Amino acid sequence: MQRIHTLKQQIAACRLCAERFALTQSAHKPRPVVWFDPNARLLIAGQAPGLRVHESGKPFTDRSGDRLRDWLGLSEAEFYDQSRVAIVPMAFCFPGYDVKGSDLPPPAICGQTWHDRVMQTLPALRLRVLVGGAAHRYHLGTRVGVTEVVKDWRALPEGVFALPHPSWRNTGWLKRNPWFEGEVLPRLRAKVKELMHDD
C-alpha cells in the first residue's frame, strides 16, 4: 500500500511537461489528476483531462463525464468510488489547446513514464473500459480507427469494452452508428451492474 501511495505522490508532483504546456495556447501549468486504488474492479482508461477537469482536479467533471456515466449506468457516487473504479487516462494532465482552440493529444511521455507502473498496481481489475483511440492503441495494440475497434466489440478480449470518446463533439458519430447505443451499451451496462454489485 505504501508503494501505491508513493506512486500517487510521484505522479501528482510530476512536472515533465511544464515547458510543453507553457507553450500551448492555454499556457497552463501541470496539474496531474490521479484517481486509482489497488482494490478497483473497473478500469476507465481515457485520453487526458480537459480544461474543466484541470480546474476541478477530479476526473470527468464535465459534459463528457455526464455522458460516460450514462453509458455505464453509474451514479456519480458509484463512478467516483475509488475502491471500485480506477480512472487512468493516457495522460494525467490537461494537454492544452492549439492555436485553433482544439484539444492537443495526450503527450506520449506521460504514458511512457507512468502508465505501465500504474497498471501494475491494479491486480483486482475485472472489467476494462477503453475510451478513445489513445486508450485503444495502448491497451489493445490496435492501429485502426475508433469506429472499427468499437464495432468489433464482440471480438475483444473478455472483460474489455472499447468506446468512442463521450465528448459532445461525437454526437454526430452516435447518430451515424446507432448500433452502438442499440447493441454495445446494453451489454456494457449489464456487465458494469454485475461487477459493481458482486460482493
Secondary structure, 3 states (H helix, E strand, C coil): CHHHHHHHHHHHCCCCCHHHHHCCCCCCCCCCCCECCCCCCEEEECCCCCHHHHHHCCCCCCHHHHHHHHHHCCCHHHHCCCCCEEECCCCCCCCCECCCCCECCCCHHHHHHHHHHHHCCCCCCCEEEEECHHHHHHHHCCCCCHHHHHHCHHHCCCCEEEECCCCHHHHHHHHHCCHHHHHHHHHHHHHHHHHHCCC
